[in-house]
Amino acid sequence: MLSRRTFLKTSGLALGASALPAFGQTTKAKKTVLLHCGWATKNIGDIGHTPGTLRFLEQYLPQANVILWLQNSNAQVDAMLQRRFPKVEIVKGSLAGKDGVIQQAIQRSDFFLRGPGMGQGTDYMAYCRKIGKPWGMQGNSFFTDMVTGPGAAERIALLSSAAFIYCRDTKSLKTLRDAGVKPPVLDFAPDGCFGIDVRDEERALARLKKHGLEPRKFITIQLRTHTPSAPGVDDNRPQKLNPLHPTPENIADDVRRAKVYQDLIAMWVKETGGKVVIAPEVNKEMIHNKRFIYDPLPENLKQHVVNFDEFWNVDEACSFYARAHTVVCHEPHTPIMALAMGTPMMHTFSEFHSPKCWMFKDIGLESWAPEFDATPATKMFEILMGIHRNYPAAQAKVKKAMAYVEDRAKSQMNVLKGIIGA
């Protein structure tokens, strides 16, 4: 027989046990990360940052809720993100907005994560410091004027107030370190776009069929030109990357680089009989690539070249690049998407556009990243044929580089996990 005291004691234990959560459940509130991303929709690289970084968060920080502050979007991008990440809450607006939507989202979050890009802005840094919200940067590059010139001391102080800063290239990392930027963690982690896995098979297959393209029997190519980002819009940055009025020197650069690509196209077609696709990363470049690359080609080459006349979303581009032989691009994010899809690439870079070009060297692919103005078409063709002649080895090289990317992404997400206590 149980005594009354024993009965009450054991009954209390039983009630306590029944009130405990089942295995795998927790009564602890989930932590929330606010990701600020999505800089533009006229560039599939700027679109691609978002799903790639969200995939890293989903995979390596599944314990957390995510609010996505989507800086710029459209219906197509919204639908893609909602299909792939149905649990992610999306908010839109600005810190200057009087409705307070963004301020409220930041307040509801445990951490503010700035997504990949050129990390020159500081308004969110000042705001987070003001309200005491921990924040960090994932996969950013920096021009040197971020830490030099008027106001540099304040910008360095703001950067140093971050919980962490991960640069997507080691040149930017050195720029910050040399300037005395000292957050608790300052390290290298690749651009979030490397994490991309969105696909639109239906549209990509339809495009392949429309242009008579066979998987792994075509390369893609795109030039970045010195032309305005939109009609009538001048570039207010000191670097003038997209000038409203290109100088004669700007135009000469575009013509000279286009000729290198024309020669590369001719050598590829002659050697392999394969096709070439002028595939857009940036909407504004479509007309200029036609003008500088396609139109001057002789007729016997044009029949082997496809010039896309309509822009696309990043999910279709990824499905398309997954079937390319090799992706060749003056811009960096098309090559990133190719690697994420298991496809070899060549980034013919111009460092003038930003130090992000060094990303490929940093992940072990320096031999596939020739400097445009220092590399003749014959050398580019040599690199391309090195990929072609031992394609399985090239695919293995892609796999190795992406394994390193995943390792660094996991490490960065583990740091975030530790900070928020997820």
N, C-alpha and C positions, 0 to 999 in steps of 0.2 A: 504494500500500500504506500502511495506517495503522501508525504506530509503536505499540508496546505502551502507551506513556504516553498517546498520543492516544486509543487505543481505550478504555482504562480511563476516561479523562476524559469522552469522549463517552458511554460506556456509563453512567457515573455520572449524567450529565445526563439521559440517557434514563430511568433509573430514577427520578430526582427528579421528572421531568415526569410520569411515570405515576402517581406518588404524590400529585400535586396534585389537589384536588377539581375536578370538572367545572364548567362555567360555571353560575352560579346557585346553587352549593352552597358551604358554608362549614364549616370545622372549628371555628369559634368557637362556644362555647356560647351558646345563646339566653338573653337576659335574661328575668327573671320579675317580673311586677307582681302584687302581691296587692291585689285590690279588696275593700274592706269595704263591703257594701251590703245592701239588703233589710231594711228596718226593721220592716215589718209586712205582714200579708196581708189585713187588714180594710179596706185602703185601696188602691185601684188606683194611686194616685199613688206610694205607698211601694213597691208592686210594680214600677211602671214605671221607677223610677230605675235598676234593675239592668239590664234588657235595653237600655235607652237608652245607658247608660254603656259597657256591653260592646260595643255597636255602634261607638261612637266609638273605643274601643281597637282593635277589629278592623280598622276602616277606616284609622286614622291611625297605628297602631303594630303592623302585622302581623308585625313581626320578633320580637315578645315573646310569651312564654308568659303565660297569665293564670291565677291562682288566685283563685277567688271565695269570700270568707268571707261566707256567706249568714247574716245575723243571724237572720232569721225566714223560714219557708217552709212550704209544704204540698205534697202530692203533685202537685197541679195546676200549681203554680208550678215545681216541680222539673222536671216533664215538659216544660213550655214552654221552660225555659232549656236543657235538654239537647237538645231538638229544634233550637233555633236556634243554640246554641253548643256543639256536641258536643265540641270540643277543650278547653273550659274545665274545669278541675278545681274541684270544689265541696267546700268544707269547712264544717263547722258546729260551733259551740261558743262558748266565751267565754274571755277572758283569765283569768278566775277559775277556769276548769275545770282539774281536777287531772290530766286525761288528757294535757294538753300538746298537743293537736291544733292549736290556733290558734298557740301559741308556735312549734311546729315549722314550720307553714306560713309564718309571718313570717320565721323563720330561713332558709327555703329561697328566699325572695324577695329581689330586689334593691331593691324599692321598695314602700312601703306607701301605697296610695291610698285615702283616705277618700271614699266616694261622696256624692252630693248629699243634702241634708237640713238640719235645724237643727243646726249644728255646736257644740252646747253641751258635749258630753262631752269628757273629757280623759284617760281612762285609757290609751287607745292612744298618745296623744302622749307621756305619761310613759314608757310601756314602750319605744317606739321610741327615745326619747332615751337611756334607760338602756342599751339594747343597741347603740346606734350605728347604727340602721337609718334611712336617709333616708325621709322621709314627706311627704305633701302632701294638700291638700284640693281636691276638684273640685266646684264648684257648690253652695256652702254659704251659708246665711243665718245671721245672729246677732242675738239679742236683746241689748240694751245691757248686761244684767246679766252677759254673758260677760266684759266688760272693766271692770266697775264693782263696787263693793261688796266684801265680805270675800273675800280670796283672789285679787283681781283681778291683783295684781302677778305672782303665780305663773302664772296663766292666760295673761297677756300674754307672759311669758317662754316658756311652752310653745308658744304660737302662733308666736312669733318663731323657734322652732327648726325650723320647717317648711322644706322646700326651696321650696315654693310654697303659696300659698293663693289659690284662685280663688273669689270670691264670685259668687253667681248674681243678685245685685241690687246696684246701686251705693250704696244706702243702707247696707247691711251693710259694703260696702267702705269707705265714709266712717267708719263706726263704728270699724272696726279701725284705720284710718289715724289718726284723731283720738286714739285711745287709745295710739298709739305702737307698735303691732304692726309689726314690721319683718323679715319673712322676706326672702330674696333676691328673690322675686317675689310681689307682692300686686296682683292684677288682677281684672278681670271676665271670667267665662265662664259661659254659661247652664247651667241645670240639665241634668244628663245625660239626664233624661226626654225632652228634645227630640230625642234621637237614636233614639227607639224606632221599630222597624219590625216587631215581631211582629204576626201576624194569625191570626185564627181565622174564616175565611170561612164555614165550614159552620154554626157556631153563630150567627153574626151574621145570616146569611141566613135561618136558621130562625126567629130572633126577629123579624125584619122581617115575615116571612110570617105568623107567629102573630098579630101585632098589626095586620096590614093596613097596613104602612108602606111608602111609596114613596120611593126615593132622592131626596134634595134637596127633599122636600116636608114635612119635619118639622124642628122645632128640639128641642134637649134642654135641660133645666133642672135645677138642683139647688141647694138652700139648705143652708147650714151652720148648725146650731142650737147653742144653749147647753145641751147635754145630755151625760150621762156617756158615756165611750167604751165602757163595758160595764156591765151591771147591777151595782150595788153598788160600782163602782170610782170613787174620787174622783181628781181631778186634783191631783197634788202640785206642779205648777209654780206659780210666783208669779203667772203670767198667768191661771190657772184657765180654760183654754180649753174644757175639757169638765167642768164642775162636776157633782158628784154631786147636789147640791141647787140647781138653778137658782133664782136670786132672782126676785122679781116683775119687776125691771128686765130681767133676762135673758129672761124669757118675753115681756115686752112688745116687746123687740127682735125676737124670733123672729116674733111675730104681725105686727108692722109690716112687716118685710121680706117675709114670706110674702104679705102683701096687695099689695106692689109686684109680685111675680111673678104673682099672680092677675090683676092689671090688665094686665100685659104679655101674659099668655096670652090674655086676652079680646080685646085689640087685635090681636094676631097672627092669631087665628082669624077675627075679623071682616074684616080687611083681605085676608087671603090664602086663607082656607079650609083652611090647612095644619094639621097636627097638632102636638101638643106631647108630648114624652116626658119624664117625670120619671125621669132616668137616674142611677144611683148612682155616686158616686166613693168614698164611705165607707159601709161596710156599716151602721153604726149609724144613718145618716141616713135609711134607707129608711122606717122606721116613722114618723119625725118629719116627713118631707116629705109623706107621705100625710096625716098628721094636720093639718099646718099649711097645706099647699097644696091637695092634691086634695080632701079631704073637704069643705071649706067651699065648693067651687065649685058654682055652680048646675048643675042636671042638663043643661041645654042646652049647657053647656061641657064637662061631663065626657065626653060622647060624642066629643069631639075630643082628649081627653087620655089618655095611657097612663101608668099608674103601675106600674113594674116591681116585681114581688113576689119576685124572686129575684136574688141577687148574681151577679157575673160576674168572670171573670179579665180581665186587662188586654189580652190578645190579641184576645178577642172584642170588648171595648170599642173597640179601635182600628179593627177592621173595621166596627163599627157607626158610629162617628163619621166614618169615611171616606164614609159615605152620608148623613150629616146635612146639612141646609141650613146651620145655624149652631148652635154649642154655646154655651149661656149657663150660667154656673156661678159660685157663690159661692166654691168651691174653685179653686185654680190649676192643678191637674194635668190635669183633664179638658180645659180649654182648650189646654194644652200638647200633649196627645195629638191633639186636633183639628188644631192647626197642623201637627204632624208628618204628619198624613194629608192635608194640603192643604185643610182645612176652616176657614172663618172662625169666629171666636169672640168672646164678650164675657165678660170677667171682672169681675163686679160685686163688687169687693173690699171687705174691712174690714181696715184695717191692724192692728187689734188682734190679728189672728191671726198676724201676723209680717210683716217687711218683704219677704218673698218676693213679695208682691203687685206690687212695682215691677219685676219681671222684664219685664213686657210693655211698660212705658214704655221700658225699657233696650234693647229690640230694635225700637223704632219703632212700637209699637202702643198708644200712650197713649190714642188716641181710642176704642179698643175696651176700655178698662179704666176704667169709671166707678166712683167711690167709692159704695158702696151707700147709705149713709145721707144722702148729699148729692145723690142723683140720683133724681128722681121717675120713675115708670113711663113718663110721656110722653116724657121724655128718653131713657130706655133704648129705647123703641119707635122713636124717631127714629134712634138708632144702628143698631138692627136693620134698619129699613127702608132706611137708607143702604146697608147690605150687600145687601139684597134687590133694590133697584132697579138696582144695577149690579154684579151678581154676578161677572162676569169681572174687574172692577177689584178687587173684594174678594179674589178668588183670587190675583190678581197681587200684592196687598199681602201675602198670606200667604207667597207664594213669595219675595218680597224679604226679609221678616223671617227666614225660615228660611235663606236664603243667608247672612245675617249670623251667625246661630247657628252654621252649619257652619264659617264662617271663624274664629270665636272658638274653637270646639271644636278645630279643626285646629291653631290657634296654641298652645292649652294642651297638646295632645298632643305637639306638636313640642318644647315645653319639657321635658316628661317624657322624650321620646326622647333629648334631649341630656344629661339628668342621668344616665340609666342607660347611655348609650353604645350604644343599640340600633342 
